[in-house]
Amino acid sequence: MNRLKNIVIYFIFPALLLVISFSGNYLVLIPLIILYFVVFTVFQYENILKILAGYQTKRNNPGKALRFI
């Protein structure tokens, strides 16, 4: 499942966006770009929280860092 998710996020969806952008259908392209960023953020949410926790840890704020874990 994880491998399929990565293939869809990193290869199929961007390829679809390129095909639609070259076809000139911009009314469909803009919502698809927004959808891509939302889906990408949802699937990478755990990594985003790890980055934020590491940043707070380096700033010597362990209480704020624990909020992200």
Backbone hydrogen bonds, N-H to C=O, Kabsch-Sander energy under -0.5 kcal/mol:
donor,donor_aa,acceptor,acceptor_aa,energy
5,K,1,M,-2.3
6,N,2,N,-2.2
7,I,3,R,-2.1
8,V,4,L,-2.3
9,I,5,K,-2.6
10,Y,6,N,-2.6
11,F,7,I,-1.8
12,I,7,I,-2.0
13,F,8,V,-2.3
15,A,11,F,-1.8
16,L,12,I,-2.4
17,L,13,F,-2.2
18,L,14,P,-2.2
19,V,15,A,-2.3
20,I,16,L,-2.4
21,S,17,L,-2.3
22,F,18,L,-2.2
23,S,19,V,-1.3
24,G,20,I,-0.8
25,N,20,I,-1.2
26,Y,24,G,-1.5
28,V,25,N,-0.6
29,L,25,N,-1.4
30,I,26,Y,-1.7
32,L,28,V,-1.5
33,I,29,L,-2.3
34,I,30,I,-2.1
35,L,31,P,-2.5
36,Y,32,L,-2.4
37,F,33,I,-2.1
38,V,34,I,-2.0
39,V,35,L,-2.6
40,F,36,Y,-2.7
41,T,37,F,-2.1
42,V,38,V,-2.3
43,F,39,V,-2.3
44,Q,40,F,-1.6
45,Y,42,V,-0.9
48,I,44,Q,-2.1
49,L,45,Y,-2.2
50,K,46,E,-1.9
51,I,47,N,-2.0
52,L,48,I,-2.2
53,A,49,L,-2.5
54,G,50,K,-2.3
55,Y,51,I,-2.1
56,Q,52,L,-2.0
57,T,53,A,-2.1
58,K,54,G,-2.1
59,R,55,Y,-1.2
60,N,57,T,-1.5
61,N,56,Q,-2.5
65,A,61,N,-2.0
66,L,62,P,-1.8
67,R,63,G,-0.7
68,F,64,K,-0.6
68,F,65,A,-0.9
69,I,66,L,-0.6
